[in-house]
Amino acid sequence: MLGDKRGKKRNQYTADYVVFDLETTGTSAVNDAVIEISAILVQNGRTTDEFSTLVNPERPIPYHASKVNHIYDDMVAQAPLFEKALADFDAFIGDRILVGHNIHTFDMRFLWRDAEKYWGKALANDYIDTLPLARQCLPQLSNYKLTDLELNMYKDIISDMMKFLGRSWENYISLDFSYVRTETNPTLVQLIGYDDTVVIVGLDIRFPNSSGRLSMCLPGEMLTNIFTEISKNTGHRNSGEDKSEEIFDSLRDSDLEIIAELARTRLQLSDIYHLNVGDVVDIQQPKDAPIFLNISGRRWFDGRMGIYNKQMAVKIGETYIKA
């Protein structure tokens, strides 16, 4: 968005924004030029659109810059000039807030400089720089480059997972899993031989606004040792013996958590923040809508809310998981 004044730096949360990043021929907002601009549009916490283009800087790209961003002269030879790329970027962002890492002292200066150069106008979008936020939220780190922040997040996720890995074996054997380190250069470590047997375990990881899959590699030799210890504890069993009834008897006595779900709706964080006692949240469902009963994240039944023995209860109406 072009205007008479440059946008202001902000720190308040906003539901809609554009995350962007520049690649340049160097670090000087006076002498260097943009060679790539990329952005994603985020609305209500979800990515809804993307923008990316290489830019012809009308000069050779220095070797040291290409070594960092892996963009070379032949890649930008047919790319648009930055005046065209910046105009397209301006149309993409509209009046939305811009978000990026270290943009206050770097990226924004390139955008301000060239908007004023081409059109005599200022880029008027307000912006949020995540670098000071990272320093505030993670004071224990010594470096706040994006790579270091990603590695720190990865360490936290893996460390949390270690706790649950031990619990998954606790009915058979006591195992203590722990996070040791993150190896960023896989060529420096080779824990498993090329001919060794491994088991690949796929884990689905879900967050409120995103999801992904993590593959875990378990060496066959390690599992063999674990199963040997389990056998010592449980005694020798004939591999041909049918233990299905014993297993099912054990499963029948297991406790399962059932979650009754009335409905799902979306609220902006600002609305949730200002909720008070007595406020009404419209879930946009008819009053006689069914209640869904979920087990382990899957819908098993639906039913109707009522009273049984003077307690709230749900009468099963339909079964989704067939025996």
Secondary structure, 3 states (H helix, E strand, C coil): CEECCCCCECCCCCCEEEEEEEEECCCCCCCCCEEEEEEEEEECCEEEEEEEEECECCCCCCHHHHHHHCCCHHHHCCCCEHHHHHHHHHHHHCCCEEEECCCCCCHHHHHHHHHHHHHCCEECCCEEEHHHHHHHHCCCCCCCCHHHHHHHHHHHHHHHHHHHHHHHHCCCCCCCCCCCCCCCCHHHCCCCCCCCCEEEEEEEEECCCCEEEEEEEEEHHHHHHHHHHHHHHHCCCCCCCCCHHHHHHHHHCCCCCEEEECCCCCCCHHHHHCCCCCCCCCCCCCCCCCEEEEECCEEEEEEEEEEECCEEEEEEEEECCCC
